[in-house]
Amino acid sequence: MNRKIDEAEDTPCMKRRTKAGRTYYPLGRINTGKATDLVELLYALDTCGYINNGETGVEELADTFSEIFAVEIKNCYNVYMNMIRRKMNSRTCFLDELREKLNRRMVESDLKGGKFKKR
């Protein structure tokens, strides 16, 4: 989500936002993937009811994801329909990739005695 930054850390490239009397700055362009990947993730979170006990709609989640990841997500439903029509081995390519890479990281961590590579 958004992080609070002291006024001394204010930089011209960050657009300041105020909510409930607190000043926040977007994280900046942190998403290096595709908007389609974010739509896949948000539909998965929505389907499982992981955000606000499933009470938040997909469009509202898309608006929030757009703000958090500084990427415009348009026509979520159309993107979802395209995901349904995928003819590859899986309709959830991004989620499959996340699972595969996280499991690989855990195996590598096991091999190193439980230590993981910090970034």
N, C-alpha and C positions, 0 to 999 in steps of 0.2 A: 504494500500500500504506500501511501505517501508518508514521508518522514518529515519531522519538524526540524528546522535548521535555525540556528541562531542568526540574528540579523547580521553579525559580522561575517558570516559565510555566504551572504547573498551575492550572487553573480548575475551578470546581465543575461546569460543564456538560460536562466531559470525563470519561469513565469510564476510569480507569487500568487497563491490562492488563500483566501480566508474563509473559514467555516467555523461557526459557533465561537467566534472571537479568537480562534487560533490560526496561526499562519503556517501554511504547508507549501511545499514545493513538489511538483511532480518529479518522479525519478528520472525523467528524461527518456530518450529512446532506448529502452532496455530490451525490447523485443527484437530479436534478430531473425526470427522465423517468419512464417506467413500468417496473415490474419485468419486464414482457414484453420490453421493449427489452434489458434486461440478459440475459434468457434467450436472446434471439436472438444477442446478442454471444457469450455463453459457448458456445452450440452451434457457432457459426462457429469460435471458437478451438479447441474440442475437435475438430471435424471436420478442421481443418488440422493438429492435433497441435502447436499452438503453446505449450501449457503442459505442462511436464514430459514433453516428447516424446510427448504423447498418452496417457501412463500414468495421468493423474488422471481419475477418472470425473466425469460431469456433475453428479451430486449433490454431490460434494466441491467441485467448482468453484462450484456454486450457494451452498454454505455460505460459501466464501471470498468470493465476490462480495457476499453478504449482509453479511458483516462489513466489507468494504472500503467499500461504498457505503451502509452503514447503512440497508438496506432488506430487508425479509423477502421471500425468494423461495420460494414454495410450489409444490409439484407441477410441477417442471420438465418432466416428461414430458408432462403434460396441456397445459401451455402450448405445448410443441413440437408436439403433435398439433393444437392449434388453429392454429398457424402453418402447418402442412401443409394445413389445410382452407381457408385464406384464398382468397377468390375475387377479390381485387383484381388489379391488373396484376402485382404481385410478392408473393411470400411473405416476402421479406426487406426489408420497408419500412424498418426502422431502419438496416440496413446500407446500403441504397440512399441513405438520407438522409445518412449519414456520408460516403459516397463523394462524393456531389454537393456537400456543403458544403465538404469538404476540397479538392476540385478547384477550386471557386469561390474559396476562400481563396488557393490557389496562383496562379490567374489574376490575382487582384487584387494579389498580391505581385509577380508579373511586371510588371504595369502600373506599379507603384510602384518599379521598379528593384530588385526582390529583397527589399524591406523588407516586413515583416509587422507587423500591428497587435498590439502587446502588450496583455495584459489587466491 
